[in-house]
Amino acid sequence: MGRALSFRERLAWSSFGGHFVVFFGYFSVIAQNGTDGGNVTAALLALIGLGVLALAMRFAGRLEAPRTQKLPDEREQLIDLKAARVAGAITACGATGIIMLLLYGYTGVFAANVMLGVLVLAQIGADIARIAHFKLGV
Amino acid sequence: MAIENEIRRLRFENGEMTQAQLAERIGMTRQTVIAIEQNKYAPSLEAAFKIADAFGVPLEDVFRWSKS
């Protein structure tokens, strides 16, 4: 039987898409220009602007939540917990990798960008886990 | 999943109650009711009692443990 997406499943998809588009743009500028130069400043400003816009859209989305879905039910809470576990694992691996980078003499700016990338990856990983659990069951 | 349920049958025996109506009664989303019905999610004991209460039957008439 086909089914419409739940409010929180739609949120997970929009979060996944938003993060992917915003940070793919940012990291492609970084990859092309390195971590210095005017393009990077512009990319950073665009990143901050888009981040604020994404937060505003998320807040607006929550206000628009159907009356019965203002709070997540027990299945949605379980899915959130499992997604957070995925995000935690990615962040832990990334933090270890960053320590290794710093030990091997990479610059702080480079490490900061890798950290940002790890956080984004963790968020995207959590979104994918959330979507998978919504589709396949908990 | 080892827990099976009779929710679908009970819905139809209770005036063709829709999934949305059941969801509203037990305070969950329709998608969660669908997941429970399809054995993709095993509800908490509290939710199981709420579902049984919505149909006015004992818990064992809604859920059963299958060893297979």
N, CA and C atoms of all chains as a GROMACS GRO file, in nm:
protein
  618
    1MET      N    1   0.085  -0.120   0.000
    1MET     CA    2   0.000   0.000   0.000
    1MET      C    3   0.089   0.126   0.000
    2GLY      N    4   0.061   0.218  -0.090
    2GLY     CA    5   0.140   0.340  -0.091
    2GLY      C    6   0.100   0.429   0.026
    3ARG      N    7   0.188   0.520   0.062
    3ARG     CA    8   0.153   0.605   0.175
    3ARG      C    9   0.218   0.741   0.157
    4ALA      N   10   0.149   0.843   0.211
    4ALA     CA   11   0.205   0.977   0.206
    4ALA      C   12   0.317   0.987   0.310
    5LEU      N   13   0.414   1.073   0.283
    5LEU     CA   14   0.523   1.091   0.380
    5LEU      C   15   0.469   1.162   0.503
    6SER      N   16   0.520   1.122   0.620
    6SER     CA   17   0.481   1.191   0.743
    6SER      C   18   0.553   1.326   0.747
    7PHE      N   19   0.503   1.412   0.835
    7PHE     CA   20   0.560   1.546   0.848
    7PHE      C   21   0.711   1.538   0.875
    8ARG      N   22   0.750   1.450   0.969
    8ARG     CA   23   0.892   1.442   1.005
    8ARG      C   24   0.976   1.374   0.899
    9GLU      N   25   0.916   1.286   0.820
    9GLU     CA   26   0.989   1.226   0.709
    9GLU      C   27   1.017   1.334   0.602
   10ARG      N   28   0.918   1.419   0.581
   10ARG     CA   29   0.938   1.531   0.487
   10ARG      C   30   1.047   1.624   0.538
   11LEU      N   31   1.047   1.648   0.671
   11LEU     CA   32   1.153   1.733   0.730
   11LEU      C   33   1.290   1.671   0.707
   12ALA      N   34   1.300   1.537   0.723
   12ALA     CA   35   1.428   1.469   0.703
   12ALA      C   36   1.476   1.484   0.560
   13TRP      N   37   1.383   1.470   0.463
   13TRP     CA   38   1.420   1.487   0.323
   13TRP      C   39   1.465   1.630   0.295
   14SER      N   40   1.393   1.729   0.349
   14SER     CA   41   1.430   1.868   0.322
   14SER      C   42   1.563   1.902   0.388
   15SER      N   43   1.587   1.847   0.507
   15SER     CA   44   1.715   1.870   0.574
   15SER      C   45   1.829   1.810   0.492
   16PHE      N   46   1.807   1.687   0.444
   16PHE     CA   47   1.909   1.619   0.363
   16PHE      C   48   1.939   1.700   0.237
   17GLY      N   49   1.833   1.739   0.166
   17GLY     CA   50   1.851   1.816   0.042
   17GLY      C   51   1.918   1.949   0.068
   18GLY      N   52   1.872   2.018   0.173
   18GLY     CA   53   1.928   2.150   0.206
   18GLY      C   54   2.076   2.143   0.239
   19HIS      N   55   2.112   2.050   0.325
   19HIS     CA   56   2.253   2.036   0.362
   19HIS      C   57   2.337   1.999   0.241
   20PHE      N   58   2.284   1.907   0.160
   20PHE     CA   59   2.362   1.861   0.045
   20PHE      C   60   2.389   1.977  -0.050
   21VAL      N   61   2.287   2.052  -0.083
   21VAL     CA   62   2.303   2.162  -0.180
   21VAL      C   63   2.395   2.271  -0.125
   22VAL      N   64   2.366   2.316  -0.001
   22VAL     CA   65   2.442   2.428   0.057
   22VAL      C   66   2.590   2.392   0.071
   23PHE      N   67   2.618   2.277   0.130
   23PHE     CA   68   2.757   2.245   0.159
   23PHE      C   69   2.831   2.190   0.038
   24PHE      N   70   2.759   2.131  -0.057
   24PHE     CA   71   2.825   2.089  -0.180
   24PHE      C   72   2.880   2.213  -0.250
   25GLY      N   73   2.801   2.320  -0.252
   25GLY     CA   74   2.846   2.446  -0.312
   25GLY      C   75   2.968   2.501  -0.240
   26TYR      N   76   2.961   2.504  -0.108
   26TYR     CA   77   3.072   2.559  -0.030
   26TYR      C   78   3.200   2.479  -0.052
   27PHE      N   79   3.190   2.348  -0.039
   27PHE     CA   80   3.312   2.267  -0.049
   27PHE      C   81   3.366   2.260  -0.192
   28SER      N   82   3.280   2.278  -0.292
   28SER     CA   83   3.336   2.282  -0.428
   28SER      C   84   3.416   2.410  -0.448
   29VAL      N   85   3.374   2.522  -0.386
   29VAL     CA   86   3.454   2.646  -0.394
   29VAL      C   87   3.587   2.626  -0.321
   30ILE      N   88   3.581   2.564  -0.204
   30ILE     CA   89   3.704   2.539  -0.126
   30ILE      C   90   3.798   2.448  -0.205
   31ALA      N   91   3.744   2.345  -0.266
   31ALA     CA   92   3.827   2.249  -0.340
   31ALA      C   93   3.894   2.317  -0.458
   32GLN      N   94   3.823   2.412  -0.523
   32GLN     CA   95   3.880   2.478  -0.641
   32GLN      C   96   3.981   2.587  -0.604
   33ASN      N   97   3.957   2.657  -0.491
   33ASN     CA   98   4.038   2.775  -0.460
   33ASN      C   99   4.128   2.761  -0.338
   34GLY      N  100   4.124   2.649  -0.272
   34GLY     CA  101   4.201   2.637  -0.148
   34GLY      C  102   4.132   2.714  -0.038
   35THR      N  103   4.202   2.737   0.073
   35THR     CA  104   4.137   2.802   0.187
   35THR      C  105   4.172   2.950   0.199
   36ASP      N  106   4.226   3.010   0.092
   36ASP     CA  107   4.244   3.155   0.095
   36ASP      C  108   4.194   3.218  -0.035
   37GLY      N  109   4.176   3.350  -0.033
   37GLY     CA  110   4.128   3.416  -0.153
   37GLY      C  111   3.986   3.467  -0.136
   38GLY      N  112   3.948   3.561  -0.223
   38GLY     CA  113   3.818   3.628  -0.213
   38GLY      C  114   3.700   3.535  -0.231
   39ASN      N  115   3.716   3.434  -0.320
   39ASN     CA  116   3.605   3.342  -0.344
   39ASN      C  117   3.563   3.268  -0.217
   40VAL      N  118   3.665   3.237  -0.134
   40VAL     CA  119   3.637   3.163  -0.012
   40VAL      C  120   3.558   3.251   0.086
   41THR      N  121   3.596   3.380   0.094
   41THR     CA  122   3.521   3.473   0.181
   41THR      C  123   3.377   3.482   0.134
   42ALA      N  124   3.359   3.495   0.001
   42ALA     CA  125   3.223   3.502  -0.054
   42ALA      C  126   3.147   3.373  -0.024
   43ALA      N  127   3.218   3.259  -0.038
   43ALA     CA  128   3.152   3.130  -0.011
   43ALA      C  129   3.111   3.120   0.135
   44LEU      N  130   3.200   3.170   0.223
   44LEU     CA  131   3.169   3.165   0.367
   44LEU      C  132   3.046   3.250   0.400
   45LEU      N  133   3.044   3.372   0.339
   45LEU     CA  134   2.929   3.461   0.364
   45LEU      C  135   2.800   3.399   0.310
   46ALA      N  136   2.812   3.338   0.189
   46ALA     CA  137   2.694   3.272   0.131
   46ALA      C  138   2.650   3.157   0.220
   47LEU      N  139   2.749   3.085   0.275
   47LEU     CA  140   2.720   2.971   0.363
   47LEU      C  141   2.643   3.017   0.487
   48ILE      N  142   2.691   3.128   0.546
   48ILE     CA  143   2.625   3.180   0.667
   48ILE      C  144   2.481   3.224   0.633
   49GLY      N  145   2.468   3.295   0.519
   49GLY     CA  146   2.335   3.342   0.476
   49GLY      C  147   2.240   3.226   0.453
   50LEU      N  148   2.289   3.124   0.382
   50LEU     CA  149   2.204   3.008   0.353
   50LEU      C  150   2.172   2.931   0.481
   51GLY      N  151   2.270   2.928   0.573
   51GLY     CA  152   2.248   2.861   0.701
   51GLY      C  153   2.135   2.927   0.779
   52VAL      N  154   2.137   3.060   0.781
   52VAL     CA  155   2.032   3.136   0.851
   52VAL      C  156   1.896   3.110   0.784
   53LEU      N  157   1.898   3.110   0.648
   53LEU     CA  158   1.775   3.084   0.572
   53LEU      C  159   1.722   2.944   0.603
   54ALA      N  160   1.814   2.844   0.608
   54ALA     CA  161   1.772   2.706   0.636
   54ALA      C  162   1.711   2.696   0.776
   55LEU      N  163   1.772   2.767   0.872
   55LEU     CA  164   1.718   2.766   1.010
   55LEU      C  165   1.578   2.827   1.014
   56ALA      N  166   1.563   2.940   0.940
   56ALA     CA  167   1.433   3.008   0.937
   56ALA      C  168   1.328   2.917   0.875
   57MET      N  169   1.366   2.845   0.766
   57MET     CA  170   1.271   2.755   0.699
   57MET      C  171   1.234   2.638   0.791
   58ARG      N  172   1.334   2.591   0.866
   58ARG     CA  173   1.308   2.479   0.959
   58ARG      C  174   1.209   2.524   1.068
   59PHE      N  175   1.232   2.646   1.118
   59PHE     CA  176   1.144   2.700   1.223
   59PHE      C  177   1.002   2.717   1.168
   60ALA      N  178   0.995   2.772   1.045
   60ALA     CA  179   0.864   2.791   0.982
   60ALA      C  180   0.796   2.657   0.960
   61GLY      N  181   0.875   2.557   0.921
   61GLY     CA  182   0.822   2.422   0.898
   61GLY      C  183   0.762   2.365   1.024
   62ARG      N  184   0.826   2.389   1.138
   62ARG     CA  185   0.774   2.337   1.265
   62ARG      C  186   0.644   2.407   1.303
   63LEU      N  187   0.637   2.537   1.272
   63LEU     CA  188   0.512   2.610   1.300
   63LEU      C  189   0.397   2.557   1.216
   64GLU      N  190   0.434   2.509   1.094
   64GLU     CA  191   0.332   2.459   1.002
   64GLU      C  192   0.292   2.315   1.031
   65ALA      N  193   0.356   2.254   1.133
   65ALA     CA  194   0.331   2.112   1.161
   65ALA      C  195   0.182   2.088   1.187
   66PRO      N  196   0.128   1.977   1.133
   66PRO     CA  197  -0.012   1.945   1.162
   66PRO      C  198  -0.034   1.935   1.312
   67ARG      N  199  -0.155   1.962   1.356
   67ARG     CA  200  -0.187   1.966   1.499
   67ARG      C  201  -0.147   1.836   1.570
   68THR      N  202  -0.170   1.723   1.502
   68THR     CA  203  -0.143   1.594   1.565
   68THR      C  204   0.006   1.559   1.564
   69GLN      N  205   0.087   1.639   1.494
   69GLN     CA  206   0.228   1.603   1.481
   69GLN      C  207   0.322   1.709   1.537
   70LYS      N  208   0.272   1.789   1.630
   70LYS     CA  209   0.356   1.892   1.692
   70LYS      C  210   0.472   1.826   1.765
   71LEU      N  211   0.443   1.715   1.832
   71LEU     CA  212   0.548   1.642   1.904
   71LEU      C  213   0.569   1.508   1.836
   72PRO      N  214   0.695   1.460   1.830
   72PRO     CA  215   0.718   1.329   1.768
   72PRO      C  216   0.657   1.218   1.853
   73ASP      N  217   0.601   1.115   1.788
   73ASP     CA  218   0.550   1.002   1.865
   73ASP      C  219   0.666   0.908   1.897
   74GLU      N  220   0.636   0.796   1.964
   74GLU     CA  221   0.745   0.710   2.013
   74GLU      C  222   0.832   0.652   1.901
   75ARG      N  223   0.770   0.620   1.787
   75ARG     CA  224   0.849   0.564   1.676
   75ARG      C  225   0.943   0.672   1.619
   76GLU      N  226   0.892   0.792   1.607
   76GLU     CA  227   0.975   0.901   1.555
   76GLU      C  228   1.089   0.935   1.652
   77GLN      N  229   1.060   0.926   1.782
   77GLN     CA  230   1.167   0.950   1.881
   77GLN      C  231   1.275   0.842   1.870
   78LEU      N  232   1.232   0.716   1.849
   78LEU     CA  233   1.328   0.607   1.835
   78LEU      C  234   1.414   0.626   1.709
   79ILE      N  235   1.348   0.669   1.601
   79ILE     CA  236   1.422   0.695   1.477
   79ILE      C  237   1.523   0.807   1.498
   80ASP      N  238   1.483   0.912   1.570
   80ASP     CA  239   1.575   1.023   1.599
   80ASP      C  240   1.696   0.974   1.679
   81LEU      N  241   1.670   0.887   1.776
   81LEU     CA  242   1.780   0.834   1.858
   81LEU      C  243   1.878   0.754   1.773
   82LYS      N  244   1.824   0.670   1.684
   82LYS     CA  245   1.911   0.588   1.599
   82LYS      C  246   1.991   0.676   1.502
   83ALA      N  247   1.926   0.781   1.452
   83ALA     CA  248   1.995   0.874   1.361
   83ALA      C  249   2.106   0.947   1.437
   84ALA      N  250   2.078   0.984   1.562
   84ALA     CA  251   2.179   1.053   1.643
   84ALA      C  252   2.299   0.962   1.668
   85ARG      N  253   2.274   0.832   1.680
   85ARG     CA  254   2.384   0.738   1.701
   85ARG      C  255   2.475   0.735   1.577
   86VAL      N  256   2.414   0.737   1.460
   86VAL     CA  257   2.492   0.740   1.335
   86VAL      C  258   2.576   0.868   1.330
   87ALA      N  259   2.511   0.981   1.361
   87ALA     CA  260   2.582   1.110   1.358
   87ALA      C  261   2.697   1.110   1.458
   88GLY      N  262   2.675   1.053   1.576
   88GLY     CA  263   2.779   1.047   1.678
   88GLY      C  264   2.899   0.967   1.633
   89ALA      N  265   2.872   0.853   1.567
   89ALA     CA  266   2.981   0.767   1.519
   89ALA      C  267   3.064   0.840   1.414
   90ILE      N  268   2.995   0.908   1.320
   90ILE     CA  269   3.068   0.981   1.214
   90ILE      C  270   3.151   1.093   1.277
   91THR      N  271   3.093   1.165   1.372
   91THR     CA  272   3.166   1.276   1.436
   91THR      C  273   3.288   1.224   1.511
   92ALA      N  274   3.273   1.111   1.581
   92ALA     CA  275   3.387   1.055   1.656
   92ALA      C  276   3.500   1.016   1.561
   93CYS      N  277   3.464   0.950   1.450
   93CYS     CA  278   3.566   0.911   1.351
   93CYS      C  279   3.632   1.036   1.294
   94GLY      N  280   3.550   1.138   1.261
   94GLY     CA  281   3.603   1.261   1.205
   94GLY      C  282   3.697   1.332   1.301
   95ALA      N  283   3.659   1.337   1.429
   95ALA     CA  284   3.743   1.406   1.529
   95ALA      C  285   3.879   1.336   1.540
   96THR      N  286   3.876   1.203   1.536
   96THR     CA  287   4.003   1.128   1.540
   96THR      C  288   4.088   1.162   1.419
   97GLY      N  289   4.021   1.168   1.302
   97GLY     CA  290   4.094   1.201   1.179
   97GLY      C  291   4.155   1.340   1.186
   98ILE      N  292   4.084   1.435   1.244
   98ILE     CA  293   4.134   1.574   1.252
   98ILE      C  294   4.256   1.581   1.344
   99ILE      N  295   4.252   1.507   1.453
   99ILE     CA  296   4.369   1.503   1.543
   99ILE      C  297   4.491   1.451   1.467
  100MET      N  298   4.467   1.348   1.386
  100MET     CA  299   4.576   1.292   1.306
  100MET      C  300   4.628   1.396   1.208
  101LEU      N  301   4.535   1.471   1.144
  101LEU     CA  302   4.576   1.575   1.048
  101LEU      C  303   4.665   1.679   1.116
  102LEU      N  304   4.623   1.723   1.235
  102LEU     CA  305   4.700   1.825   1.307
  102LEU      C  306   4.837   1.769   1.348
  103LEU      N  307   4.839   1.642   1.387
  103LEU     CA  308   4.967   1.580   1.425
  103LEU      C  309   5.061   1.572   1.305
  104TYR      N  310   5.004   1.556   1.184
  104TYR     CA  311   5.087   1.548   1.064
  104TYR      C  312   5.120   1.685   1.006
  105GLY      N  313   5.084   1.792   1.079
  105GLY     CA  314   5.128   1.927   1.042
  105GLY      C  315   5.035   2.005   0.950
  106TYR      N  316   4.912   1.960   0.930
  106TYR     CA  317   4.819   2.037   0.849
  106TYR      C  318   4.778   2.164   0.925
  107THR      N  319   4.741   2.270   0.850
  107THR     CA  320   4.710   2.398   0.914
  107THR      C  321   4.576   2.392   0.988
  108GLY      N  322   4.559   2.487   1.080
  108GLY     CA  323   4.434   2.495   1.156
  108GLY      C  324   4.314   2.523   1.068
  109VAL      N  325   4.336   2.609   0.965
  109VAL     CA  326   4.225   2.645   0.874
  109VAL      C  327   4.178   2.521   0.798
  110PHE      N  328   4.276   2.443   0.753
  110PHE     CA  329   4.241   2.321   0.681
  110PHE      C  330   4.164   2.225   0.773
  111ALA      N  331   4.217   2.211   0.898
  111ALA     CA  332   4.151   2.122   0.994
  111ALA      C  333   4.010   2.170   1.027
  112ALA      N  334   3.994   2.305   1.034
  112ALA     CA  335   3.861   2.360   1.064
  112ALA      C  336   3.763   2.327   0.952
  113ASN      N  337   3.812   2.334   0.827
  113ASN     CA  338   3.726   2.299   0.714
  113ASN      C  339   3.691   2.151   0.715
  114VAL      N  340   3.790   2.069   0.752
  114VAL     CA  341   3.762   1.925   0.761
  114VAL      C  342   3.658   1.900   0.871
  115MET      N  343   3.673   1.973   0.984
  115MET     CA  344   3.577   1.957   1.095
  115MET      C  345   3.437   1.994   1.049
  116LEU      N  346   3.428   2.106   0.974
  116LEU     CA  347   3.298   2.148   0.921
  116LEU      C  348   3.242   2.039   0.830
  117GLY      N  349   3.330   1.984   0.745
  117GLY     CA  350   3.289   1.876   0.655
  117GLY      C  351   3.239   1.755   0.732
  118VAL      N  352   3.309   1.723   0.841
  118VAL     CA  353   3.269   1.607   0.923
  118VAL      C  354   3.132   1.631   0.985
  119LEU      N  355   3.110   1.753   1.035
  119LEU     CA  356   2.980   1.785   1.097
  119LEU      C  357   2.867   1.776   0.995
  120VAL      N  358   2.896   1.826   0.873
  120VAL     CA  359   2.795   1.819   0.767
  120VAL      C  360   2.767   1.674   0.730
  121LEU      N  361   2.878   1.597   0.718
  121LEU     CA  362   2.864   1.454   0.686
  121LEU      C  363   2.783   1.382   0.793
  122ALA      N  364   2.807   1.419   0.919
  122ALA     CA  365   2.733   1.357   1.030
  122ALA      C  366   2.584   1.389   1.017
  123GLN      N  367   2.554   1.515   0.983
  123GLN     CA  368   2.414   1.555   0.969
  123GLN      C  369   2.348   1.483   0.852
  124ILE      N  370   2.424   1.476   0.740
  124ILE     CA  371   2.369   1.407   0.622
  124ILE      C  372   2.352   1.258   0.653
  125GLY      N  373   2.450   1.200   0.725
  125GLY     CA  374   2.440   1.059   0.764
  125GLY      C  375   2.317   1.035   0.851
  126ALA      N  376   2.293   1.128   0.944
  126ALA     CA  377   2.177   1.116   1.032
  126ALA      C  378   2.048   1.127   0.950
  127ASP      N  379   2.046   1.219   0.853
  127ASP     CA  380   1.926   1.234   0.769
  127ASP      C  381   1.900   1.107   0.688
  128ILE      N  382   2.010   1.049   0.633
  128ILE     CA  383   1.994   0.925   0.554
  128ILE      C  384   1.942   0.812   0.645
  129ALA      N  385   2.000   0.803   0.766
  129ALA     CA  386   1.955   0.699   0.860
  129ALA      C  387   1.807   0.719   0.894
  130ARG      N  388   1.768   0.845   0.915
  130ARG     CA  389   1.628   0.878   0.948
  130ARG      C  390   1.535   0.834   0.834
  131ILE      N  391   1.574   0.872   0.711
  131ILE     CA  392   1.491   0.838   0.594
  131ILE      C  393   1.482   0.686   0.578
  132ALA      N  394   1.598   0.617   0.596
  132ALA     CA  395   1.599   0.471   0.582
  132ALA      C  396   1.508   0.405   0.685
  133HIS      N  397   1.513   0.455   0.809
  133HIS     CA  398   1.428   0.396   0.913
  133HIS      C  399   1.280   0.425   0.886
  134PHE      N  400   1.251   0.544   0.834
  134PHE     CA  401   1.111   0.574   0.801
  134PHE      C  402   1.062   0.480   0.691
  135LYS      N  403   1.150   0.451   0.593
  135LYS     CA  404   1.110   0.366   0.480
  135LYS      C  405   1.105   0.218   0.519
  136LEU      N  406   1.210   0.172   0.588
  136LEU     CA  407   1.226   0.028   0.609
  136LEU      C  408   1.175  -0.022   0.742
  137GLY      N  409   1.149   0.068   0.834
  137GLY     CA  410   1.104   0.026   0.967
  137GLY      C  411   1.216   0.040   1.068
  138VAL      N  412   1.176   0.037   1.195
  138VAL     CA  413   1.275   0.057   1.302
  138VAL      C  414   1.317  -0.077   1.360
  139MET      N  415   1.004  -0.988   1.229
  139MET     CA  416   0.943  -0.941   1.354
  139MET      C  417   0.856  -1.051   1.412
  140ALA      N  418   0.871  -1.080   1.539
  140ALA     CA  419   0.800  -1.193   1.600
  140ALA      C  420   0.662  -1.154   1.654
  141ILE      N  421   0.634  -1.025   1.658
  141ILE     CA  422   0.504  -0.982   1.710
  141ILE      C  423   0.409  -0.956   1.593
  142GLU      N  424   0.298  -1.029   1.594
  142GLU     CA  425   0.198  -1.009   1.488
  142GLU      C  426   0.075  -0.941   1.548
  143ASN      N  427  -0.006  -0.882   1.461
  143ASN     CA  428  -0.123  -0.810   1.515
  143ASN      C  429  -0.246  -0.826   1.426
  144GLU      N  430  -0.357  -0.792   1.484
  144GLU     CA  431  -0.487  -0.804   1.415
  144GLU      C  432  -0.549  -0.665   1.395
  145ILE      N  433  -0.466  -0.564   1.390
  145ILE     CA  434  -0.518  -0.427   1.384
  145ILE      C  435  -0.605  -0.404   1.260
  146ARG      N  436  -0.556  -0.452   1.148
  146ARG     CA  437  -0.630  -0.430   1.022
  146ARG      C  438  -0.772  -0.488   1.032
  147ARG      N  439  -0.778  -0.614   1.078
  147ARG     CA  440  -0.910  -0.680   1.090
  147ARG      C  441  -0.997  -0.604   1.191
  148LEU      N  442  -0.938  -0.566   1.304
  148LEU     CA  443  -1.015  -0.497   1.408
  148LEU      C  444  -1.065  -0.361   1.360
  149ARG      N  445  -0.986  -0.295   1.278
  149ARG     CA  446  -1.031  -0.165   1.225
  149ARG      C  447  -1.158  -0.183   1.142
  150PHE      N  448  -1.157  -0.286   1.058
  150PHE     CA  449  -1.273  -0.306   0.971
  150PHE      C  450  -1.394  -0.355   1.050
  151GLU      N  451  -1.368  -0.428   1.157
  151GLU     CA  452  -1.480  -0.475   1.240
  151GLU      C  453  -1.536  -0.362   1.328
  152ASN      N  454  -1.459  -0.255   1.341
  152ASN     CA  455  -1.504  -0.140   1.421
  152ASN      C  456  -1.546  -0.026   1.330
  153GLY      N  457  -1.643  -0.053   1.248
  153GLY     CA  458  -1.699   0.051   1.160
  153GLY      C  459  -1.603   0.103   1.057
  154GLU      N  460  -1.516   0.013   1.006
  154GLU     CA  461  -1.417   0.051   0.905
  154GLU      C  462  -1.339   0.175   0.948
  155MET      N  463  -1.291   0.168   1.071
  155MET     CA  464  -1.211   0.279   1.124
  155MET      C  465  -1.087   0.299   1.035
  156THR      N  466  -1.059   0.423   1.002
  156THR     CA  467  -0.941   0.448   0.918
  156THR      C  468  -0.814   0.450   1.004
  157GLN      N  469  -0.702   0.438   0.936
  157GLN     CA  470  -0.572   0.444   1.007
  157GLN      C  471  -0.557   0.580   1.074
  158ALA      N  472  -0.604   0.684   1.006
  158ALA     CA  473  -0.593   0.820   1.061
  158ALA      C  474  -0.676   0.834   1.188
  159GLN      N  475  -0.796   0.773   1.188
  159GLN     CA  476  -0.881   0.780   1.307
  159GLN      C  477  -0.817   0.706   1.425
  160LEU      N  478  -0.761   0.588   1.396
  160LEU     CA  479  -0.694   0.513   1.502
  160LEU      C  480  -0.574   0.592   1.555
  161ALA      N  481  -0.499   0.651   1.460
  161ALA     CA  482  -0.382   0.730   1.499
  161ALA      C  483  -0.422   0.846   1.592
  162GLU      N  484  -0.531   0.911   1.556
  162GLU     CA  485  -0.581   1.023   1.636
  162GLU      C  486  -0.617   0.976   1.777
  163ARG      N  487  -0.681   0.858   1.785
  163ARG     CA  488  -0.724   0.808   1.916
  163ARG      C  489  -0.608   0.772   2.007
  164ILE      N  490  -0.500   0.719   1.946
  164ILE     CA  491  -0.388   0.674   2.032
  164ILE      C  492  -0.276   0.777   2.039
  165GLY      N  493  -0.296   0.890   1.973
  165GLY     CA  494  -0.198   0.999   1.981
  165GLY      C  495  -0.069   0.971   1.906
  166MET      N  496  -0.082   0.909   1.789
  166MET     CA  497   0.036   0.882   1.705
  166MET      C  498   0.009   0.929   1.564
  167THR      N  499   0.112   0.919   1.479
  167THR     CA  500   0.091   0.957   1.339
  167THR      C  501   0.032   0.838   1.263
  168ARG      N  502  -0.032   0.870   1.150
  168ARG     CA  503  -0.090   0.764   1.067
  168ARG      C  504   0.021   0.671   1.016
  169GLN      N  505   0.138   0.730   0.989
  169GLN     CA  506   0.250   0.650   0.938
  169GLN      C  507   0.297   0.548   1.041
  170THR      N  508   0.287   0.585   1.170
  170THR     CA  509   0.326   0.491   1.275
  170THR      C  510   0.224   0.377   1.284
  171VAL      N  511   0.096   0.411   1.268
  171VAL     CA  512  -0.007   0.306   1.267
  171VAL      C  513   0.018   0.210   1.150
  172ILE      N  514   0.053   0.266   1.034
  172ILE     CA  515   0.082   0.182   0.917
  172ILE      C  516   0.201   0.090   0.947
  173ALA      N  517   0.306   0.147   1.008
  173ALA     CA  518   0.426   0.068   1.040
  173ALA      C  519   0.391  -0.045   1.138
  174ILE      N  520   0.306  -0.015   1.236
  174ILE     CA  521   0.267  -0.120   1.334
  174ILE      C  522   0.186  -0.228   1.261
  175GLU      N  523   0.092  -0.184   1.180
  175GLU     CA  524   0.005  -0.280   1.108
  175GLU      C  525   0.087  -0.373   1.020
  176GLN      N  526   0.192  -0.318   0.959
  176GLN     CA  527   0.274  -0.399   0.867
  176GLN      C  528   0.388  -0.470   0.939
  177ASN      N  529   0.384  -0.471   1.072
  177ASN     CA  530   0.489  -0.535   1.153
  177ASN      C  531   0.629  -0.479   1.128
  178LYS      N  532   0.634  -0.352   1.091
  178LYS     CA  533   0.765  -0.288   1.073
  178LYS      C  534   0.809  -0.217   1.201
  179TYR      N  535   0.719  -0.205   1.294
  179TYR     CA  536   0.751  -0.140   1.422
  179TYR      C  537   0.672  -0.207   1.533
  180ALA      N  538   0.742  -0.247   1.639
  180ALA     CA  539   0.675  -0.306   1.756
  180ALA      C  540   0.649  -0.194   1.856
  181PRO      N  541   0.523  -0.165   1.884
  181PRO     CA  542   0.493  -0.050   1.971
  181PRO      C  543   0.530  -0.077   2.116
  182SER      N  544   0.541   0.030   2.193
  182SER     CA  545   0.567   0.016   2.336
  182SER      C  546   0.444  -0.048   2.402
  183LEU      N  547   0.463  -0.093   2.524
  183LEU     CA  548   0.352  -0.156   2.596
  183LEU      C  549   0.237  -0.056   2.614
  184GLU      N  550   0.273   0.069   2.644
  184GLU     CA  551   0.170   0.173   2.663
  184GLU      C  552   0.088   0.192   2.534
  185ALA      N  553   0.160   0.200   2.421
  185ALA     CA  554   0.089   0.220   2.294
  185ALA      C  555   0.004   0.098   2.262
  186ALA      N  556   0.056  -0.021   2.292
  186ALA     CA  557  -0.020  -0.144   2.266
  186ALA      C  558  -0.151  -0.143   2.346
  187PHE      N  559  -0.144  -0.102   2.472
  187PHE     CA  560  -0.265  -0.095   2.555
  187PHE      C  561  -0.361   0.009   2.500
  188LYS      N  562  -0.308   0.121   2.451
  188LYS     CA  563  -0.394   0.225   2.395
  188LYS      C  564  -0.469   0.172   2.272
  189ILE      N  565  -0.396   0.095   2.189
  189ILE     CA  566  -0.459   0.040   2.068
  189ILE      C  567  -0.571  -0.057   2.107
  190ALA      N  568  -0.539  -0.145   2.202
  190ALA     CA  569  -0.641  -0.242   2.249
  190ALA      C  570  -0.761  -0.167   2.306
  191ASP      N  571  -0.734  -0.060   2.379
  191ASP     CA  572  -0.841   0.019   2.440
  191ASP      C  573  -0.928   0.087   2.333
  192ALA      N  574  -0.863   0.130   2.224
  192ALA     CA  575  -0.937   0.195   2.116
  192ALA      C  576  -1.038   0.099   2.053
  193PHE      N  577  -1.004  -0.031   2.053
  193PHE     CA  578  -1.096  -0.131   1.997
  193PHE      C  579  -1.186  -0.193   2.104
  194GLY      N  580  -1.156  -0.164   2.231
  194GLY     CA  581  -1.236  -0.219   2.340
  194GLY      C  582  -1.218  -0.368   2.358
  195VAL      N  583  -1.095  -0.415   2.330
  195VAL     CA  584  -1.068  -0.559   2.346
  195VAL      C  585  -0.942  -0.575   2.432
  196PRO      N  586  -0.920  -0.695   2.489
  196PRO     CA  587  -0.796  -0.714   2.565
  196PRO      C  588  -0.673  -0.717   2.473
  197LEU      N  589  -0.559  -0.693   2.533
  197LEU     CA  590  -0.434  -0.681   2.457
  197LEU      C  591  -0.407  -0.805   2.370
  198GLU      N  592  -0.435  -0.923   2.428
  198GLU     CA  593  -0.401  -1.046   2.355
  198GLU      C  594  -0.489  -1.068   2.231
  199ASP      N  595  -0.598  -0.992   2.221
  199ASP     CA  596  -0.680  -1.002   2.099
  199ASP      C  597  -0.622  -0.917   1.986
  200VAL      N  598  -0.529  -0.828   2.021
  200VAL     CA  599  -0.469  -0.741   1.918
  200VAL      C  600  -0.331  -0.790   1.879
  201PHE      N  601  -0.250  -0.822   1.978
  201PHE     CA  602  -0.112  -0.864   1.951
  201PHE      C  603  -0.090  -1.008   1.995
  202ARG      N  604  -0.004  -1.078   1.920
  202ARG     CA  605   0.035  -1.212   1.964
  202ARG      C  606   0.181  -1.234   1.928
  203TRP      N  607   0.242  -1.317   2.009
  203TRP     CA  608   0.384  -1.350   1.989
  203TRP      C  609   0.393  -1.472   1.898
  204SER      N  610   0.469  -1.459   1.789
  204SER     CA  611   0.486  -1.571   1.698
  204SER      C  612   0.629  -1.620   1.708
  205LYS      N  613   0.645  -1.750   1.735
  205LYS     CA  614   0.781  -1.803   1.753
  205LYS      C  615   0.854  -1.820   1.621
  206SER      N  616   0.780  -1.828   1.510
  206SER     CA  617   0.845  -1.853   1.380
  206SER      C  618   0.919  -1.729   1.333
   0.00000   0.00000   0.00000
